[in-house]
Amino acid sequence: MAWQKVTAEMEDVLQGMAGVPLADKLGPIDQVMVKTLTLHFDQRGHFTEQLKRGDHDDSGRPFLPEHGFAQMSRSLAYARGGNPPELIKAFHWHRRQWDYWDMVAGDARIVLVDLRPDSPTRGRIQVVFSGERSPKVVAIPPLVAHGYQAVSLRDILLCYYVTEPYRPDDPDEGRIPWDDPRIGFDWRIENI
């Protein structure tokens, strides 16, 4: 597959991140939204509403895009099948597409990197823990690189909704290595 290349403007953002201590890069990213899910339990299990018209994120902002979803997909990642000792799947980004992620099985640390040159939070890294123990849907805007890491021994089942259909002839996806030194994210997990 031919991935989109990082633009000169995105490269400038990454270069600007180089040498900045990780603690100074961490914080909320403009337009990223998190909606904590409510699980309704009974003796048979539980039910939750993932997304519906009129939803708001945890800050009270309207959660769904103005235009509808174009595709729903799911991905299974083996908890011990990636980069030892824990699986890491990162980073990718889109130019046009919003992603809405829901980790429905397993638990993950979602890592987001703002690559938008004109964003008030350019170069910022946001971390969201999501999964069975902390059910959330995370809305990820275009040009915010994203990836995740398994933080439990269970496989990760990610259901995601996107605002653009996948087109093999013109994929709206680019890649950055999970360990890019300019991003400088510390993926280590202690006391697992």
N, C-alpha and C positions, 0 to 999 in steps of 0.2 A: 504494500500500500504506500502511496506517495503522501507523506505527511506534509502539512503546510509548514513553511519555514518561519522561524521567528523573524519578525520585521525589525528594521533598524531602530524604531521607536521602542519596541519591546526589549531589544538588546540593550538600549540605554537604561531601561528600568533595571534589568538584571545587573548591569555593570554598576549602577548606583547602589545596589544591595550589597555588592562585594565589600568586605571589610567592615560592614556595620555589624556590631554585636547582635546576636539573635534576640536578646531581650529587648533591644531597641526596635526590632522589626515586628514584634508580636502585638496583635490587637485586632479589633473588629475591622472588617473591610466594608467600605461603602457599597450598598446595594445587596450584599450577601444577607440572606434572611434565614432564620431558623424557626421552625414551628415544632414545639414539643407536642407529641401525640399523647392522647389520653387513652389508656387501655381500660376497657370495661370487662371485668372478670365475672365469671360464674363457675359452677362446678365442672363445666365442659371445656373451659379454656377462656379465651378473651377475644374481643372485637375492638377494632379501632378504625376511625375514618382517616384515611391518608390525606386526601385533598378533596375539597369541594368548593364550589362557587361561594364567595362571601367569606372565605377563610382569611384570618389575619395571622401574622407571625407573632413571636413572643413579645415584640415591641409594639404591636397593635397596627402594623402596616398591612395593607392589602397584600395577600400572599401570591395569588395566581397571576399569570401574565395577562395582558390585555387580549392577546390572541391565544387560541387554544393550543393544546398539546398536539404534536405531530406524530409522536411515536412513544411507545412504552417498551422498555427492555428490561432484562435482568441478567446479572452476571454472578457466577459462582466462583469464588477464589478459595483455594485450599490454604488453610491457616499456616501450614508448615511447608507449602510448596514453592515459596518465593525466595526472597533473599534472606538466608538464615540470620538470626534465629526466628524472626517473624516476617510474614509476608508483607511486602511493600509494593503497591501499584501506584506509581506516580512518575511524573506529572504529565497531564495532558490539558489542552485548552481548545476553545472554539472561538471563532470570530463572530458568528451570528447567533449561535444557539445558547439558550438557557438550559441548565440541567437542574432537575429536582430529584435529589437522592434520598432514598429510604433504605437503611441497613435493616433488613427484616430478620436476619439470622446472624448470629455471631455479634461481636462488638468490635468497633473500629475507631481509630483516630483519623479524622478527615483533616487534611492539611490543604489550605487554600493560599494562593499567592497572587496578589494583585499586580498584573502586568500592564494595566491600562495607563498609557502615558499621561493622560489628562485627568486621572482620578485623584481626588483629594487624599486617597490612601495608597497611592502607587508605592510598590515595593513592600507593602505590609503583608504579614503572614497571619492568618487566622486559623485556630485549631478548634475543632468541634468533635466531641466524643458522642458517638451515636451507635445504636444497636439494640439488642434485646433488653439490656439493662437500662438503657436511656434512649427510648424511641423518639426520633426526631426526623423531620424532613428538612433538608437543607437546599435552599435555592441558590444556584451558582450562576452569576451573570457571565456574559461573554468576556473573554480576555482575562478571566481569573483562572489561573492554572489550578488544577485540583488533582488530588490523589488520596490514597488511604493506606492504612496499615492495620493488620489484624492485631488486636490487643488481648485476645483470649485464645484458647486452644481450639475453638470452634471455627469451622469454615465460615466465610462471609458470603451471605446472599444479599446482593444489592439489587433493589428494584429502582429503576429510574425512568423519569418522564422527561422528554425533551421537546423543545418548541420548533425544531426543524427535523424533517425526516432525513435519515442517513442516505447519502448518495455516493455509491462507490466510484462514480466517474468524477466527483468533485467533493471529496470528504472535507467536512468542516472540522478538522482536527489537526492539532500540532502536538509535538512532544518535546519535553525537556527531561533530562535524566533525573531520577529521584534523588541523586546525591550531588546535584550541581553545586559546586562550591560557592557560587555567587549567592544562591539562595541560603545555603549554610544551615539547613534545618537539621537538628539533632534527633535522629530517629530512634536512638537508644531507649529501651524500656527497662527500668530497674525494678527489681523485686517482683518479677512475674512468677 
